[in-house]
Amino acid sequence: MVYNVNEKESQPTIYSHINGSPEEILDRYCVTELCKGWPVYRDASEWNNYRDLFADKDAFVFTTWSGGLSIDDFIEVSKRGRKAGDFIMHRENGTLADVNPSTKRGVGKMKATITQRFVTDGIQYDVECDCRFIFFCKKEPTANSPSPIWKTQYVKLFYEKDKVVPADGKTVPSYFTKEELAKYPEGYQFLATAQATLGHKILGGLPTAAGPAFDEMYQAMDGWLQGKEVADLLHIPKDYKPKFT
């Protein structure tokens, strides 16, 4: 079977996603702002602005190289990784949002390309991964705002397909063997293989363009918009303890 997105409808329930009332349009815009903040702020080490995208409590994110972490732990490991030489950028390719006005919940969908620069034995190359960032957002009062405002509670990605891009147009290292690539899901196997060379423990089982994790993610998205708790569907540990605070 060819690896690809299933042709069947992935989101049967339709929420506010285009047009609508001025309030709905403004709510969707606010959710898309949260999404766009990831590449704009994180890539530039604007950590205060980046943290402001997220809820005050229990915000959680997943990436290939960090695993699942609270937002504050993720910021700390991102700083440490950047200091150690991790060079990760993001290109936003398009962003829309679904909002349910009755539950004050939103899901941001940001098409993006992760692009990470590596240097191995003097060879410079990028690994690029096309993905969809999914932002689970809610509108409620915060510590700094008595009026309800939009914040991000969870972020998890669909990793759809990736590739190696030689900086000189022709040279890549030899470690991208079939055996090494086979250790990781098809949607992010080149990215994972390269990140593992930096000493990162790669998180398996993340959503890709197909398979059970794809379906489970859409279940979580629908449940979130309905006002349900979805931490279990996202595999957020109940006994999580902060690693740096």
MARSENU-527869 format. One record per residue (C-alpha): x, y, z; residue number from 1; residue in one letter. Coordinates in steps of 0.02 Angstrom, whole numbers, plus 50000, padded with zeros to 5 digits. Layout:
N
rec c1:X&c2:Y&c3:Z&vovo:NUM&voza:a;
...
END
This chain:
245
rec c1:50000&c2:50000&c3:50000&vovo:1&voza:m;
rec c1:50066&c2:50172&c3:49953&vovo:2&voza:v;
rec c1:50092&c2:50289&c3:50101&vovo:3&voza:y;
rec c1:49968&c2:50432&c3:50082&vovo:4&voza:n;
rec c1:49823&c2:50523&c3:50164&vovo:5&voza:v;
rec c1:49664&c2:50418&c3:50159&vovo:6&voza:n;
rec c1:49537&c2:50476&c3:50030&vovo:7&voza:e;
rec c1:49393&c2:50463&c3:50155&vovo:8&voza:k;
rec c1:49325&c2:50617&c3:50246&vovo:9&voza:e;
rec c1:49433&c2:50646&c3:50400&vovo:10&voza:s;
rec c1:49324&c2:50776&c3:50488&vovo:11&voza:q;
rec c1:49137&c2:50739&c3:50465&vovo:12&voza:p;
rec c1:49079&c2:50874&c3:50587&vovo:13&voza:t;
rec c1:49085&c2:51050&c3:50517&vovo:14&voza:i;
rec c1:49125&c2:51192&c3:50636&vovo:15&voza:y;
rec c1:49146&c2:51378&c3:50606&vovo:16&voza:s;
rec c1:49293&c2:51380&c3:50485&vovo:17&voza:h;
rec c1:49256&c2:51513&c3:50352&vovo:18&voza:i;
rec c1:49141&c2:51665&c3:50345&vovo:19&voza:n;
rec c1:49015&c2:51679&c3:50489&vovo:20&voza:g;
rec c1:48979&c2:51822&c3:50608&vovo:21&voza:s;
rec c1:49108&c2:51957&c3:50646&vovo:22&voza:p;
rec c1:49137&c2:51877&c3:50816&vovo:23&voza:e;
rec c1:49169&c2:51706&c3:50738&vovo:24&voza:e;
rec c1:49289&c2:51782&c3:50611&vovo:25&voza:i;
rec c1:49383&c2:51873&c3:50750&vovo:26&voza:l;
rec c1:49393&c2:51715&c3:50857&vovo:27&voza:d;
rec c1:49463&c2:51615&c3:50712&vovo:28&voza:r;
rec c1:49588&c2:51753&c3:50676&vovo:29&voza:y;
rec c1:49648&c2:51750&c3:50857&vovo:30&voza:c;
rec c1:49674&c2:51562&c3:50847&vovo:31&voza:v;
rec c1:49776&c2:51578&c3:50687&vovo:32&voza:t;
rec c1:49883&c2:51711&c3:50772&vovo:33&voza:e;
rec c1:49928&c2:51583&c3:50906&vovo:34&voza:l;
rec c1:49981&c2:51462&c3:50770&vovo:35&voza:c;
rec c1:50087&c2:51587&c3:50676&vovo:36&voza:k;
rec c1:50175&c2:51635&c3:50837&vovo:37&voza:g;
rec c1:50266&c2:51467&c3:50841&vovo:38&voza:w;
rec c1:50380&c2:51499&c3:50690&vovo:39&voza:p;
rec c1:50392&c2:51687&c3:50717&vovo:40&voza:v;
rec c1:50437&c2:51684&c3:50901&vovo:41&voza:y;
rec c1:50522&c2:51517&c3:50930&vovo:42&voza:r;
rec c1:50637&c2:51530&c3:50780&vovo:43&voza:d;
rec c1:50701&c2:51699&c3:50842&vovo:44&voza:a;
rec c1:50719&c2:51651&c3:51027&vovo:45&voza:s;
rec c1:50580&c2:51772&c3:51076&vovo:46&voza:e;
rec c1:50542&c2:51659&c3:51223&vovo:47&voza:w;
rec c1:50430&c2:51781&c3:51319&vovo:48&voza:n;
rec c1:50319&c2:51809&c3:51168&vovo:49&voza:n;
rec c1:50321&c2:51623&c3:51132&vovo:50&voza:y;
rec c1:50267&c2:51578&c3:51308&vovo:51&voza:r;
rec c1:50125&c2:51704&c3:51294&vovo:52&voza:d;
rec c1:50045&c2:51595&c3:51159&vovo:53&voza:l;
rec c1:50004&c2:51463&c3:51289&vovo:54&voza:f;
rec c1:49886&c2:51439&c3:51434&vovo:55&voza:a;
rec c1:49947&c2:51482&c3:51608&vovo:56&voza:d;
rec c1:49932&c2:51303&c3:51671&vovo:57&voza:k;
rec c1:49952&c2:51127&c3:51601&vovo:58&voza:d;
rec c1:50001&c2:51178&c3:51424&vovo:59&voza:a;
rec c1:50088&c2:51033&c3:51337&vovo:60&voza:f;
rec c1:50179&c2:51008&c3:51171&vovo:61&voza:v;
rec c1:50249&c2:50861&c3:51073&vovo:62&voza:f;
rec c1:50394&c2:50857&c3:50950&vovo:63&voza:t;
rec c1:50500&c2:50718&c3:50876&vovo:64&voza:t;
rec c1:50658&c2:50765&c3:50968&vovo:65&voza:w;
rec c1:50590&c2:50826&c3:51136&vovo:66&voza:s;
rec c1:50450&c2:50701&c3:51161&vovo:67&voza:g;
rec c1:50301&c2:50766&c3:51260&vovo:68&voza:g;
rec c1:50340&c2:50909&c3:51379&vovo:69&voza:l;
rec c1:50254&c2:51048&c3:51473&vovo:70&voza:s;
rec c1:50275&c2:51213&c3:51383&vovo:71&voza:i;
rec c1:50397&c2:51278&c3:51513&vovo:72&voza:d;
rec c1:50504&c2:51121&c3:51503&vovo:73&voza:d;
rec c1:50497&c2:51130&c3:51313&vovo:74&voza:f;
rec c1:50560&c2:51308&c3:51314&vovo:75&voza:i;
rec c1:50703&c2:51258&c3:51428&vovo:76&voza:e;
rec c1:50758&c2:51109&c3:51321&vovo:77&voza:v;
rec c1:50740&c2:51219&c3:51166&vovo:78&voza:s;
rec c1:50860&c2:51345&c3:51241&vovo:79&voza:k;
rec c1:50982&c2:51207&c3:51287&vovo:80&voza:r;
rec c1:50969&c2:51129&c3:51116&vovo:81&voza:g;
rec c1:50997&c2:51295&c3:51029&vovo:82&voza:r;
rec c1:51150&c2:51329&c3:51138&vovo:83&voza:k;
rec c1:51216&c2:51156&c3:51091&vovo:84&voza:a;
rec c1:51195&c2:51192&c3:50905&vovo:85&voza:g;
rec c1:51019&c2:51133&c3:50859&vovo:86&voza:d;
rec c1:50968&c2:51243&c3:50712&vovo:87&voza:f;
rec c1:50782&c2:51219&c3:50683&vovo:88&voza:i;
rec c1:50675&c2:51337&c3:50579&vovo:89&voza:m;
rec c1:50494&c2:51331&c3:50520&vovo:90&voza:h;
rec c1:50410&c2:51394&c3:50361&vovo:91&voza:r;
rec c1:50225&c2:51427&c3:50381&vovo:92&voza:e;
rec c1:50133&c2:51375&c3:50224&vovo:93&voza:n;
rec c1:49952&c2:51413&c3:50268&vovo:94&voza:g;
rec c1:49843&c2:51422&c3:50424&vovo:95&voza:t;
rec c1:49657&c2:51405&c3:50459&vovo:96&voza:l;
rec c1:49554&c2:51372&c3:50615&vovo:97&voza:a;
rec c1:49395&c2:51285&c3:50671&vovo:98&voza:d;
rec c1:49299&c2:51366&c3:50813&vovo:99&voza:v;
rec c1:49148&c2:51311&c3:50914&vovo:100&voza:n;
rec c1:49072&c2:51470&c3:50989&vovo:101&voza:p;
rec c1:48964&c2:51371&c3:51111&vovo:102&voza:s;
rec c1:49112&c2:51287&c3:51196&vovo:103&voza:t;
rec c1:49240&c2:51427&c3:51173&vovo:104&voza:k;
rec c1:49358&c2:51299&c3:51097&vovo:105&voza:r;
rec c1:49462&c2:51311&c3:50939&vovo:106&voza:g;
rec c1:49580&c2:51205&c3:50837&vovo:107&voza:v;
rec c1:49714&c2:51291&c3:50735&vovo:108&voza:g;
rec c1:49784&c2:51199&c3:50583&vovo:109&voza:k;
rec c1:49951&c2:51264&c3:50522&vovo:110&voza:m;
rec c1:50032&c2:51187&c3:50369&vovo:111&voza:k;
rec c1:50219&c2:51209&c3:50393&vovo:112&voza:a;
rec c1:50388&c2:51142&c3:50343&vovo:113&voza:t;
rec c1:50514&c2:51104&c3:50479&vovo:114&voza:i;
rec c1:50689&c2:51135&c3:50412&vovo:115&voza:t;
rec c1:50839&c2:51087&c3:50517&vovo:116&voza:q;
rec c1:51021&c2:51117&c3:50469&vovo:117&voza:r;
rec c1:51148&c2:50980&c3:50507&vovo:118&voza:f;
rec c1:51336&c2:50967&c3:50483&vovo:119&voza:v;
rec c1:51414&c2:50793&c3:50476&vovo:120&voza:t;
rec c1:51597&c2:50767&c3:50434&vovo:121&voza:d;
rec c1:51602&c2:50940&c3:50358&vovo:122&voza:g;
rec c1:51447&c2:50907&c3:50251&vovo:123&voza:i;
rec c1:51308&c2:51036&c3:50270&vovo:124&voza:q;
rec c1:51130&c2:50981&c3:50233&vovo:125&voza:y;
rec c1:50952&c2:51015&c3:50285&vovo:126&voza:d;
rec c1:50816&c2:50893&c3:50329&vovo:127&voza:v;
rec c1:50644&c2:50960&c3:50288&vovo:128&voza:e;
rec c1:50479&c2:50889&c3:50351&vovo:129&voza:c;
rec c1:50309&c2:50942&c3:50287&vovo:130&voza:d;
rec c1:50187&c2:50937&c3:50431&vovo:131&voza:c;
rec c1:50028&c2:51006&c3:50506&vovo:132&voza:r;
rec c1:50039&c2:51089&c3:50676&vovo:133&voza:f;
rec c1:49876&c2:51065&c3:50772&vovo:134&voza:i;
rec c1:49842&c2:51193&c3:50909&vovo:135&voza:f;
rec c1:49710&c2:51150&c3:51038&vovo:136&voza:f;
rec c1:49650&c2:51320&c3:51097&vovo:137&voza:c;
rec c1:49524&c2:51388&c3:51219&vovo:138&voza:k;
rec c1:49450&c2:51557&c3:51264&vovo:139&voza:k;
rec c1:49447&c2:51596&c3:51449&vovo:140&voza:e;
rec c1:49510&c2:51722&c3:51578&vovo:141&voza:p;
rec c1:49695&c2:51714&c3:51620&vovo:142&voza:t;
rec c1:49805&c2:51778&c3:51760&vovo:143&voza:a;
rec c1:49837&c2:51937&c3:51660&vovo:144&voza:n;
rec c1:49666&c2:51957&c3:51580&vovo:145&voza:s;
rec c1:49501&c2:51951&c3:51675&vovo:146&voza:p;
rec c1:49413&c2:51952&c3:51507&vovo:147&voza:s;
rec c1:49416&c2:51789&c3:51409&vovo:148&voza:p;
rec c1:49557&c2:51778&c3:51281&vovo:149&voza:i;
rec c1:49622&c2:51640&c3:51168&vovo:150&voza:w;
rec c1:49770&c2:51534&c3:51225&vovo:151&voza:k;
rec c1:49846&c2:51369&c3:51170&vovo:152&voza:t;
rec c1:49825&c2:51218&c3:51283&vovo:153&voza:q;
rec c1:49908&c2:51082&c3:51179&vovo:154&voza:y;
rec c1:50010&c2:51067&c3:51020&vovo:155&voza:v;
rec c1:50038&c2:50907&c3:50923&vovo:156&voza:k;
rec c1:50087&c2:50880&c3:50742&vovo:157&voza:l;
rec c1:50048&c2:50772&c3:50593&vovo:158&voza:f;
rec c1:50218&c2:50730&c3:50516&vovo:159&voza:y;
rec c1:50173&c2:50698&c3:50334&vovo:160&voza:e;
rec c1:50332&c2:50677&c3:50232&vovo:161&voza:k;
rec c1:50515&c2:50725&c3:50240&vovo:162&voza:d;
rec c1:50674&c2:50730&c3:50138&vovo:163&voza:k;
rec c1:50859&c2:50774&c3:50141&vovo:164&voza:v;
rec c1:50916&c2:50932&c3:50052&vovo:165&voza:v;
rec c1:51105&c2:50945&c3:50021&vovo:166&voza:p;
rec c1:51169&c2:51122&c3:50045&vovo:167&voza:a;
rec c1:51286&c2:51105&c3:49895&vovo:168&voza:d;
rec c1:51152&c2:51021&c3:49791&vovo:169&voza:g;
rec c1:51236&c2:50851&c3:49785&vovo:170&voza:k;
rec c1:51320&c2:50789&c3:49945&vovo:171&voza:t;
rec c1:51236&c2:50704&c3:50093&vovo:172&voza:v;
rec c1:51309&c2:50593&c3:50230&vovo:173&voza:p;
rec c1:51302&c2:50405&c3:50215&vovo:174&voza:s;
rec c1:51206&c2:50363&c3:50373&vovo:175&voza:y;
rec c1:51033&c2:50375&c3:50293&vovo:176&voza:f;
rec c1:51027&c2:50188&c3:50263&vovo:177&voza:t;
rec c1:50869&c2:50085&c3:50241&vovo:178&voza:k;
rec c1:50904&c2:50003&c3:50408&vovo:179&voza:e;
rec c1:50916&c2:50168&c3:50502&vovo:180&voza:e;
rec c1:50766&c2:50246&c3:50416&vovo:181&voza:l;
rec c1:50660&c2:50093&c3:50453&vovo:182&voza:a;
rec c1:50675&c2:50128&c3:50639&vovo:183&voza:k;
rec c1:50556&c2:50275&c3:50624&vovo:184&voza:y;
rec c1:50384&c2:50314&c3:50552&vovo:185&voza:p;
rec c1:50381&c2:50354&c3:50367&vovo:186&voza:e;
rec c1:50319&c2:50532&c3:50392&vovo:187&voza:g;
rec c1:50474&c2:50586&c3:50488&vovo:188&voza:y;
rec c1:50605&c2:50451&c3:50463&vovo:189&voza:q;
rec c1:50739&c2:50562&c3:50385&vovo:190&voza:f;
rec c1:50713&c2:50697&c3:50516&vovo:191&voza:l;
rec c1:50716&c2:50570&c3:50658&vovo:192&voza:a;
rec c1:50872&c2:50483&c3:50591&vovo:193&voza:t;
rec c1:50965&c2:50648&c3:50580&vovo:194&voza:a;
rec c1:50905&c2:50711&c3:50750&vovo:195&voza:q;
rec c1:50959&c2:50547&c3:50831&vovo:196&voza:a;
rec c1:51138&c2:50582&c3:50777&vovo:197&voza:t;
rec c1:51133&c2:50735&c3:50892&vovo:198&voza:l;
rec c1:51091&c2:50624&c3:51040&vovo:199&voza:g;
rec c1:50905&c2:50656&c3:51045&vovo:200&voza:h;
rec c1:50789&c2:50516&c3:51097&vovo:201&voza:k;
rec c1:50658&c2:50513&c3:50959&vovo:202&voza:i;
rec c1:50475&c2:50495&c3:51005&vovo:203&voza:l;
rec c1:50391&c2:50360&c3:50902&vovo:204&voza:g;
rec c1:50207&c2:50341&c3:50865&vovo:205&voza:g;
rec c1:50173&c2:50522&c3:50823&vovo:206&voza:l;
rec c1:50034&c2:50557&c3:50696&vovo:207&voza:p;
rec c1:50086&c2:50547&c3:50514&vovo:208&voza:t;
rec c1:49984&c2:50555&c3:50353&vovo:209&voza:a;
rec c1:49901&c2:50387&c3:50385&vovo:210&voza:a;
rec c1:49869&c2:50255&c3:50516&vovo:211&voza:g;
rec c1:49790&c2:50242&c3:50689&vovo:212&voza:p;
rec c1:49878&c2:50395&c3:50759&vovo:213&voza:a;
rec c1:49804&c2:50499&c3:50617&vovo:214&voza:f;
rec c1:49628&c2:50442&c3:50663&vovo:215&voza:d;
rec c1:49659&c2:50466&c3:50849&vovo:216&voza:e;
rec c1:49717&c2:50644&c3:50821&vovo:217&voza:m;
rec c1:49557&c2:50687&c3:50728&vovo:218&voza:y;
rec c1:49457&c2:50609&c3:50869&vovo:219&voza:q;
rec c1:49549&c2:50723&c3:50990&vovo:220&voza:a;
rec c1:49519&c2:50875&c3:50880&vovo:221&voza:m;
rec c1:49332&c2:50840&c3:50869&vovo:222&voza:d;
rec c1:49319&c2:50801&c3:51054&vovo:223&voza:g;
rec c1:49409&c2:50961&c3:51099&vovo:224&voza:w;
rec c1:49292&c2:51067&c3:50995&vovo:225&voza:l;
rec c1:49145&c2:50983&c3:51079&vovo:226&voza:q;
rec c1:49213&c2:51038&c3:51248&vovo:227&voza:g;
rec c1:49282&c2:50869&c3:51303&vovo:228&voza:k;
rec c1:49448&c2:50835&c3:51387&vovo:229&voza:e;
rec c1:49568&c2:50750&c3:51267&vovo:230&voza:v;
rec c1:49729&c2:50728&c3:51364&vovo:231&voza:a;
rec c1:49711&c2:50538&c3:51356&vovo:232&voza:d;
rec c1:49687&c2:50539&c3:51167&vovo:233&voza:l;
rec c1:49843&c2:50647&c3:51150&vovo:234&voza:l;
rec c1:49940&c2:50532&c3:51267&vovo:235&voza:h;
rec c1:49981&c2:50666&c3:51394&vovo:236&voza:i;
rec c1:50042&c2:50578&c3:51552&vovo:237&voza:p;
rec c1:49931&c2:50601&c3:51704&vovo:238&voza:k;
rec c1:50079&c2:50596&c3:51823&vovo:239&voza:d;
rec c1:50188&c2:50720&c3:51728&vovo:240&voza:y;
rec c1:50312&c2:50811&c3:51839&vovo:241&voza:k;
rec c1:50409&c2:50966&c3:51785&vovo:242&voza:p;
rec c1:50587&c2:50926&c3:51736&vovo:243&voza:k;
rec c1:50669&c2:51095&c3:51765&vovo:244&voza:f;
rec c1:50560&c2:51188&c3:51890&vovo:245&voza:t;
END
